[in-house]
Amino acid sequence: MSKTIYFIPGTMCNQQLWLPVWQLLREQCNEDLQLIHLVIPNSGTMDEVVDALAHKIIEKNAILVGFSLGGYIASAIALKLAHKLQHLLIVSNCPKNLPEAEIKQRKRTVDWIKQRGYSGIPHKRIDDLLHPKIKQLSLPRYQHIKQTIVEMDQALGVNVLLHQISVSLLRPNLLSLLANLTLPITFLVGDEDNLVELVSFRKELAQVFKIEENVLIHEIANTGHMLPLESPQVLATKIIHILMS
């Protein structure tokens, strides 16, 4: 009997984001897996995006994986479909409002694009998304990840970027709602993720989740925000562990 895993990407990410993880899963897992990439709609409000993707989750007892913006969307879907899911795995995301610095950065990005157009993701932005020592850890790996990010950005284009920024800029905190679920939830966060404030995130989880065994948070070493590309083995191992639990 096959097992279905749904994957929702982040801002300006497509199926390429998951390919390293999928390859490892196929090599290391004996289960018959259905690995399904869900494309974030390029129009509509956040509620409409969530509803559209929720309708695509048809298999029961599935695992739902969401990265970054996709982690927030996956959390919102879980609030609707918890009865259908075996596990919610959120990568590089705290399903709440963005940090103030990131909101300002995104508003600057929108203003810049409207004034001057869009010529692709800036190299500095890519570096900000990755572990600060990734070049020293492995220059070839850094170059490959950087190229993947550039290719995904080019494939999706400016209109997708503007929609994803606008739809996700102001979003409610979902943690207290998630805490009401009996659904097991796991968070994976890089130790150098500039978009997730780990210390405050841990404190908030401890305050909100009364039944601690329902939620786990793992800090992943030598990893920035782009965890599926920077640490695909960690993500694959966690998924296999969930499959076997």
Summary of the structure (lengths in Angstrom):
residues: 245
radius of gyration: 17.1
end to end distance: 15.9
largest distance: 53.4
contacts: 763
relative contact order: 0.18
helix: 53%
strand: 15%
